[in-house]
Each structure stands twice: as structure tokens, then as C-alpha cells.
Amino acid sequence: MCIGYRLLTTSDFTENIDPYQPIYNKLWKMQLLKLHVTWPSALSNVSFQDWFLYVLTMQTGFVSRLVVCVLWLIWHARNRRVHDNIVVQIKYIVCRVQSYLLEFDVVHAKLPGRLIRIECWRPPEGSCLIVNFDATFHTSMMLSYARIVVTDNLGFVVGSKSVVNTHIPSTFAAEVLACYHVVQLGLNLGLQ
């Protein structure tokens, strides 16, 4: 498994990890908004999850927002490259990061200083199940991937399923197959 922090900060690039790693590295090392973000050296060998938890809990709110925004836009740029064969320029990503952070600050300034009313989500009364599913489709390989998660009214996972389908002609067919797998999982769980 690739270590997230090392992937973003290393200068030893290998094509088999990601051919665009130098671009992500360059973006990561840019001092966005002239902000100097440093990490303890102990974080150089931790998993991405541990590093991300550190960022969200130990860094300031601004640094956390910055890191989340940069990672999200890198992920988005990578998806554009993989799925649409579009290479997103670094300056575009930097501009979007600055724009989103400024937007967040403006919205935050306009919000009232205190909460007007506290609302808490409550699960529906009685026993009910919630089914969440999604399908992804890779056009050139004619593959689809469906993921289904069934939870109860308390949020506990009752069942889940992941399916890879081959020889799928379209996104519509991928979604139809995902629906079919939802029904099949429901029947396997004894649902009516």
C-alpha cells in the first residue's frame, strides 16, 4: 500500500505508482497563499489515514480546510485525467483552492455568530432499512463496479455487496445491473 504523505512529498517518482505523481508533488509543495505548512518528521512513515487524522485534529482550521480542499481537487483532477483524458493544469487547481477558501471565509462571515436552533437527525420510528448503492463504469474496458450498503434505522450495516461486471456496453446498463444486484441482495437478506 502506498503511504499517502510520502506519495505527495517524495522526489523519487516511479511510473508504476502514478505517472502524474510529479505534478501532484509540485502542487503539494507550492506554498498556497504563502502558507508554510510543516509536518513532524514522525509523520513520514504513517498511513494516509493516520496522517489525515493528524491534519484534521492537530492543525488549525485554516490548514485543515486547505489540505482537504487541495486533496479534493487533486482527486478531481486525477478523475478528469483517468475518465475524460483531460489534464488539469496546476495553476487552475491553485486558483480553485484559493477561490474555495475565499468563498468559505465569505460564507462563514455572513453566518450568525450563534446557532438559531439546534436540529439533530433522528432515525425513523420502527424498523426500516436504508439501501445506498452506486455504480461506476469504465467505457474503454467495458467494466462496471457496483457497491451496495444496507443499513438499519440505527445506522448499523445489515448487509453489503460489491460486484464487478464485465462486457457492459453503457452507463445505463451499469446502473440497471446495480439495481438488479440491490434486489438480489434484498432477497438474499430475506426482505420482501
C-alpha positions as CSV (number, residue, x, y, z in Angstrom):
1,M,0.0,0.0,0.0
2,C,1.3,3.5,-0.9
3,I,1.8,5.8,2.0
4,G,-0.2,9.0,1.3
5,Y,2.1,11.5,2.9
6,R,5.2,10.0,1.2
7,L,3.3,9.9,-2.2
8,L,2.7,13.7,-2.0
9,T,6.2,14.7,-0.7
10,T,8.7,12.3,-2.2
11,S,11.0,13.2,-5.0
12,D,11.6,9.5,-6.0
13,F,9.0,9.2,-8.7
14,T,8.1,5.8,-10.1
15,E,5.8,5.3,-13.1
16,N,4.1,2.3,-11.6
17,I,2.6,4.2,-8.7
18,D,1.2,7.1,-10.7
19,P,2.8,8.8,-13.8
20,Y,1.4,12.1,-12.7
21,Q,2.9,11.9,-9.2
22,P,5.4,14.7,-10.0
23,I,2.5,17.1,-10.8
24,Y,0.8,16.2,-7.5
25,N,4.1,16.7,-5.7
26,K,4.7,20.1,-7.3
27,L,1.2,21.2,-6.4
28,W,1.6,19.9,-2.9
29,K,4.9,21.7,-2.4
30,M,3.6,25.1,-3.7
31,Q,3.1,27.5,-0.8
32,L,-0.6,28.2,-1.4
33,L,-1.5,31.6,-0.1
34,K,2.1,31.9,1.2
35,L,1.3,29.5,3.9
36,H,4.2,27.5,5.4
37,V,2.7,24.2,6.5
38,T,5.2,21.8,8.2
39,W,4.7,18.3,9.5
40,P,6.5,16.5,12.3
41,S,9.2,14.1,10.9
42,A,7.4,11.2,12.7
43,L,4.6,11.5,10.1
44,S,6.8,10.5,7.2
45,N,6.1,6.8,7.7
46,V,2.5,6.7,8.8
47,S,-0.5,5.6,6.7
48,F,-2.6,8.2,4.9
49,Q,-5.4,7.7,7.3
50,D,-3.2,8.5,10.3
51,W,-1.7,11.5,8.6
52,F,-5.1,12.8,7.6
53,L,-6.4,12.3,11.1
54,Y,-3.4,14.4,12.3
55,V,-4.2,17.1,9.9
56,L,-7.8,17.3,10.9
57,T,-7.2,17.2,14.7
58,M,-3.9,18.8,15.3
59,Q,-3.7,21.6,12.7
60,T,-5.6,24.9,12.7
61,G,-8.9,25.1,11.0
62,F,-7.5,27.0,8.0
63,V,-4.7,24.4,7.4
64,S,-7.3,21.6,7.7
65,R,-9.5,23.3,5.1
66,L,-6.6,24.0,2.9
67,V,-5.4,20.4,3.0
68,V,-8.9,18.9,2.4
69,C,-9.5,21.3,-0.5
70,V,-6.2,20.5,-2.1
71,L,-6.7,16.8,-1.8
72,W,-10.2,17.0,-3.1
73,L,-9.1,19.0,-6.2
74,I,-6.1,16.6,-6.8
75,W,-8.6,13.7,-6.7
76,H,-10.9,15.6,-9.0
77,A,-8.0,16.3,-11.5
78,R,-7.0,12.7,-11.4
79,N,-10.5,11.6,-12.2
80,R,-10.7,14.0,-15.1
81,R,-7.4,12.6,-16.4
82,V,-8.5,8.9,-16.0
83,H,-12.1,9.1,-17.1
84,D,-12.1,12.0,-19.6
85,N,-8.4,12.1,-20.6
86,I,-8.2,15.8,-19.7
87,V,-5.1,17.1,-17.9
88,V,-6.0,19.8,-15.4
89,Q,-3.3,22.5,-15.1
90,I,-1.7,23.2,-11.7
91,K,-2.5,26.9,-11.9
92,Y,-6.2,26.0,-12.4
93,I,-6.1,23.8,-9.2
94,V,-4.3,26.6,-7.2
95,C,-6.9,29.1,-8.4
96,R,-9.8,26.8,-7.4
97,V,-8.3,26.2,-4.0
98,Q,-7.9,30.0,-3.4
99,S,-11.4,30.6,-4.7
100,Y,-13.0,27.9,-2.5
101,L,-11.2,29.1,0.6
102,L,-12.2,32.7,0.0
103,E,-15.8,31.5,-0.6
104,F,-15.7,29.6,2.6
105,D,-14.5,32.7,4.5
106,V,-17.2,34.9,3.0
107,V,-19.9,32.4,3.9
108,H,-18.5,31.9,7.4
109,A,-18.5,35.7,7.9
110,K,-22.2,36.0,6.8
111,L,-23.4,33.3,9.2
112,P,-24.8,34.4,12.5
113,G,-22.5,34.2,15.5
114,R,-24.6,31.7,17.3
115,L,-26.9,28.9,16.3
116,I,-30.5,29.8,15.9
117,R,-31.8,26.3,16.5
118,I,-30.1,23.0,17.1
119,E,-31.5,20.2,15.0
120,C,-30.5,16.6,15.4
121,W,-31.1,13.9,13.0
122,R,-33.4,11.2,14.4
123,P,-33.8,7.8,12.8
124,P,-37.3,6.9,11.6
125,E,-39.6,5.2,14.1
126,G,-40.0,1.5,13.8
127,S,-37.8,-0.8,11.8
128,C,-36.8,0.2,8.4
129,L,-33.8,-0.4,6.1
130,I,-32.0,2.1,4.0
131,V,-30.3,1.0,0.8
132,N,-27.5,3.0,-0.7
133,F,-25.9,1.9,-3.9
134,D,-23.8,3.3,-6.7
135,A,-22.3,2.1,-9.9
136,T,-19.2,3.2,-11.8
137,F,-18.5,2.5,-15.4
138,H,-15.2,2.3,-17.4
139,T,-16.0,2.8,-21.1
140,S,-12.9,1.6,-22.8
141,M,-12.6,-1.6,-20.6
142,M,-16.4,-2.2,-20.6
143,L,-16.4,-2.8,-16.9
144,S,-18.8,-1.7,-14.2
145,Y,-18.5,-1.8,-10.5
146,A,-21.5,-1.7,-8.1
147,R,-21.4,-1.2,-4.4
148,I,-24.4,-1.7,-2.2
149,V,-24.8,-1.0,1.5
150,V,-27.9,-1.8,3.5
151,T,-28.3,-0.1,7.0
152,D,-31.0,-0.3,9.6
153,N,-32.7,2.7,11.3
154,L,-29.9,2.9,13.8
155,G,-27.2,3.2,11.1
156,F,-25.8,-0.3,11.6
157,V,-24.8,-2.2,8.4
158,V,-27.2,-5.1,7.8
159,G,-25.6,-6.2,4.5
160,S,-23.3,-5.0,1.8
161,K,-22.1,-6.2,-1.6
162,S,-19.5,-5.3,-4.2
163,V,-19.8,-6.6,-7.8
164,V,-17.6,-6.2,-10.8
165,N,-19.3,-6.8,-14.1
166,T,-17.6,-7.3,-17.5
167,H,-18.8,-6.7,-21.0
168,I,-21.1,-3.8,-20.0
169,P,-22.0,-1.7,-23.1
170,S,-23.1,1.6,-21.4
171,T,-23.6,3.5,-18.1
172,F,-27.3,2.8,-18.3
173,A,-26.6,-0.9,-18.3
174,A,-24.2,-0.5,-15.4
175,E,-27.0,1.3,-13.4
176,V,-29.6,-1.3,-14.3
177,L,-27.2,-4.1,-13.2
178,A,-26.6,-2.2,-9.9
179,C,-30.4,-2.1,-9.3
180,Y,-30.6,-5.8,-10.1
181,H,-27.9,-6.5,-7.5
182,V,-29.8,-4.4,-5.0
183,V,-32.9,-6.6,-5.5
184,Q,-30.8,-9.7,-5.3
185,L,-29.1,-8.7,-2.1
186,G,-32.6,-7.8,-0.6
187,L,-33.8,-11.3,-1.5
188,N,-30.7,-12.9,0.0
189,L,-31.3,-11.0,3.2
190,G,-34.9,-12.3,3.3
191,L,-36.5,-8.9,2.6
192,Q,-39.9,-8.7,0.9
